[in-house]
Structures are given as C-alpha cells and as structure tokens.
C-alpha cells in the first residue's frame, strides 16, 4: 500500500509540487546572507553591506519581506501537508487540476500569514527589537516568544488542529462537497493553527537562518504524523518553556 502511494505521488503534478518546494528553498538560500558578511556587518556596521551592494531586508522594503516570508512558508509548510495532499487525491482520483486548487488554497492562507509576519518584522525592526537580519535584539522578547510557543503546545486549540492534520481522511470527508480550493483554505487554516507559534520563533532563531528553518520543518513534519507526533508535542512544549527560562535568566 505504501509503495502504491509512493508511485501515485510521482506524477507530473506531484513533480511540479516538489519543484515548487525545492525552488523555494533554493531562493531562500540565495537570499540568505553568508555568515562572513553577517560578521563583517557586526564589525563595520550597515555601511559595510551597502558598500558591497548587498540589500538588507529592511532596506528592500515591505514587498521583499513579504516575498521572503511567502517563500519561507511555502518551503517549510508544504512538506508538512504532503500526506494530506495525497489523501485528497486518493479520495477523488481527480488528477492535477483539483490537487492544484487544493495546494493553491492552502498556500493562500500562508500568504496571508506572510503579510502579517512581514508587518510584524518591520514593526519590530523599527522598534529596535530586531536586527536587519531578523535576529532578536531583546532577550526578554525571545523569552516571551519561546514561552508562548511552549505553552501553546499544551493548548486545546493546538490539539484540535493537530488532530485534523493527523487524520486528513476524516477532515476531507467532512467537507468534501465544498470543493478543492475551499478544502485547501480549510487545511491551511488548520495547519496555521498548528504551527503559527513555531513559525514565530523565526524572530528568535533568525528570519533568514536556514539551519533554524530546516530544523523547524523537520519538527513540524514529525509532529503531524499520527503515531510519532503525539509523543513529540508535549515534550517539545517542555523544551521550549525551559529554553524560555534559560534565555530570560541569561539576558538579565
């Protein structure tokens, strides 16, 4: 059964989706500043980057930050939804058109999230709480974000959203008549309910920190698996709360 599922996920429309995910990661890699340039900016200031014609996210404006968050959301969240996408296609046997509408609706929700996150990044940067690279300047803010993410791991809202992500068959059967696009939006909202707090930790780990993005993606993929995920959610909450306390005390 697993082998048959893998074969079905090798069609042209699936390859296009994989290319979208890999392309998003590739663009994020191209947009990320090398560590050497980050260190140089810390020593010589922002003029160092400008002299090399490097455009930092704050200088590029709101539109580029939205694009960056949209790419990050697509790269990180689309892999977590692959089992749900496959389940939807298995239910309908309708091919690439409806799957495309489902994915479009799903990513549309994350585009909305990207606009909010970009606005938050601009506001926090202007308030002096973030660097130009999206790294937190405030130990207190980092501790609060970690505490919120940790506490959310134990919340009924998180559990309700995770239960739908872990059982996509039941979820889609309940809303099948609403069509692919609306099911995609519903799935996107459920996944947003699962993962918004973990995504907000980008302001702690660094918005363009590829290592953080990769680790967070793996955690969110594993958390949505029915058997493994239920053993991960609460321990992760304890780890985040402990990290919050540690960051708070080390920043005082």
C-alpha positions in Angstrom: 0.0 0.0 0.0 2.8 2.4 0.9 4.6 1.5 -2.4 1.5 2.2 -4.4 1.1 5.6 -2.6 4.7 6.5 -3.5 4.1 5.6 -7.1 1.0 7.7 -7.3 2.9 10.7 -5.9 5.3 10.5 -8.8 3.1 12.0 -11.5 3.8 15.3 -13.3 1.7 17.4 -11.0 3.5 16.0 -8.0 6.9 16.6 -9.6 5.7 20.2 -10.1 4.9 20.5 -6.4 8.3 19.1 -5.4 9.9 21.5 -7.7 8.0 24.4 -6.0 9.3 23.3 -2.6 12.9 22.8 -3.8 12.7 26.1 -5.7 11.5 27.9 -2.6 14.4 26.5 -0.6 16.8 27.5 -3.3 15.6 31.1 -3.4 15.8 31.3 0.4 19.4 30.1 0.2 20.2 32.7 -2.5 18.6 35.4 -0.3 20.4 34.4 2.9 23.5 36.4 3.6 26.6 34.4 4.2 27.9 34.2 7.7 31.1 36.1 6.8 29.1 39.1 5.6 27.0 39.0 8.8 30.1 39.1 10.9 31.5 41.9 8.8 28.4 43.9 9.3 28.6 43.5 13.0 32.2 44.8 13.0 31.9 47.5 10.4 28.3 48.4 10.5 25.5 48.5 7.9 27.6 50.7 5.6 29.8 47.6 5.0 26.9 45.7 3.4 25.8 48.7 1.4 29.3 49.2 0.1 29.1 45.6 -1.3 25.7 46.4 -2.9 24.0 43.9 -0.5 20.4 44.9 0.1 19.3 44.0 3.6 15.6 43.1 4.1 14.8 46.4 5.9 16.3 48.4 3.1 14.5 46.4 0.4 11.0 47.4 1.8 7.8 45.7 2.8 7.3 43.8 -0.5 10.5 42.0 -0.4 9.9 40.9 3.2 6.5 39.6 2.2 8.2 37.6 -0.6 10.8 36.3 1.8 8.1 35.1 4.3 6.0 33.6 1.5 8.9 31.6 0.2 9.8 30.5 3.8 6.2 29.5 4.4 5.9 27.5 1.2 9.3 25.8 1.8 8.5 24.9 5.4 4.8 24.2 5.3 4.2 22.5 2.0 6.3 19.4 3.1 4.2 19.1 6.3 1.0 18.8 4.2 2.2 16.2 1.6 0.3 13.4 3.4 -2.9 15.4 3.4 -2.5 16.3 -0.3 -2.0 12.7 -1.2 -5.1 11.7 0.8 -7.2 14.2 -1.0 -6.1 12.9 -4.4 -6.7 9.3 -3.3 -10.3 10.3 -2.3 -11.2 11.9 -5.6 -8.9 10.4 -8.2 -9.3 13.7 -10.0 -5.8 14.4 -11.0 -3.7 17.5 -11.1 -6.4 20.2 -11.6 -8.1 19.7 -8.3 -4.9 19.0 -6.4 -3.6 22.3 -7.8 -6.6 24.1 -6.4 -6.2 22.4 -3.1 -2.5 23.5 -2.9 -3.3 27.0 -4.1 -5.9 27.4 -1.3 -3.5 26.0 1.2 -0.7 28.3 0.2 -3.1 31.3 0.0 -3.6 31.0 3.8 0.1 31.1 4.3 0.5 34.1 2.0 -1.9 35.9 4.4 0.3 34.8 7.3 3.4 36.0 5.5 1.9 39.5 5.2 1.2 39.6 8.9 4.6 38.3 9.7 6.3 40.8 7.4 4.4 43.6 9.1 5.5 42.3 12.5 9.1 42.1 11.3 9.0 45.7 10.0 7.5 47.0 13.2 9.9 45.1 15.5 12.9 46.3 13.4 11.7 49.9 13.6 11.3 49.5 17.4 14.9 48.3 17.7 13.9 44.8 18.8 15.2 43.0 15.6 18.4 43.3 13.6 18.3 43.9 9.9 18.7 40.1 9.5 15.6 39.4 11.6 17.5 38.2 14.7 16.2 39.3 18.1 18.0 42.0 19.9 15.9 41.5 23.1 16.4 38.6 25.4 13.0 39.4 27.0 11.2 39.3 23.7 13.0 36.0 22.8 12.0 34.5 26.2 8.3 35.6 25.7 8.1 34.1 22.2 9.6 30.8 23.5 7.2 30.8 26.4 4.2 31.4 24.2 5.2 28.7 21.8 5.9 26.3 24.6 2.6 27.0 26.4 0.7 26.7 23.1 2.0 23.1 22.7 -0.4 22.2 25.6 -3.4 24.2 24.5 -6.7 22.7 23.3 -6.5 24.7 20.1 -3.2 23.1 19.2 -4.5 19.6 20.0 -7.7 20.3 17.9 -5.8 21.5 14.9 -3.2 18.6 15.2 -6.0 16.0 15.3 -7.3 17.2 11.9 -3.8 17.4 10.4 -3.1 13.8 11.6 -6.4 12.5 10.2 -6.8 14.1 6.8 -9.2 11.4 5.6 -11.8 12.3 8.3 -11.1 16.0 7.7 -11.7 15.9 4.0 -14.7 13.6 4.2 -16.4 16.2 6.5 -16.0 19.0 3.9 -15.8 17.1 0.6 -18.7 18.9 -1.1 -17.1 22.3 -0.6 -14.6 21.7 -3.4 -10.8 21.7 -3.7 -10.0 25.3 -3.2 -12.1 25.7 -0.1 -10.8 22.5 1.3 -7.3 23.9 0.7 -8.1 27.0 2.6 -9.6 24.9 5.5 -6.5 22.8 5.6 -4.3 25.9 5.5 -6.2 27.4 8.4 -5.9 24.2 10.4 -2.1 24.0 9.7 -1.8 27.6 10.7 -3.5 26.8 13.9 -0.9 24.1 14.5 2.2 25.9 13.5 1.9 29.7 13.9 3.7 29.8 17.3 6.6 27.7 16.0 6.9 29.9 12.9 7.0 33.0 15.1 10.2 31.6 16.6 11.9 32.7 13.4 12.3 36.0 15.3 14.3 34.1 17.9 16.3 31.8 15.6 16.7 34.4 12.8 14.3 35.0 10.0 16.9 34.0 7.3 18.6 31.3 9.4 18.5 28.3 7.1 19.5 25.9 9.9 16.6 27.1 12.1 14.2 26.8 9.1 15.4 23.2 8.4 15.1 22.1 12.0 11.6 23.7 12.4 10.4 22.0 9.2 11.5 18.6 10.4 9.8 19.1 13.8 6.5 20.2 12.2 6.6 17.3 9.7 7.1 14.8 12.5 4.5 16.5 14.8 1.8 15.9 12.2 2.5 12.2 11.9 -0.3 10.2 13.6 1.9 7.7 15.6 5.1 9.7 16.2 3.6 13.2 16.5 1.7 12.5 19.7 5.0 11.7 21.5 6.6 14.9 20.3 4.1 17.7 21.0 4.2 17.9 24.8 8.0 17.2 25.2 8.6 19.9 22.7 6.5 22.2 24.9 8.6 21.5 27.9 11.8 22.1 25.9 10.5 25.5 24.7 9.5 26.5 28.2 12.8 25.5 29.6 14.6 27.4 26.8 12.4 30.5 27.7 13.6 30.4 31.3 17.2 30.0 30.3 17.1 32.9 27.8 15.4 35.1 30.4 18.0 34.5 33.1 20.9 34.8 30.8 19.7 38.1 29.4 19.2 39.7 32.8 
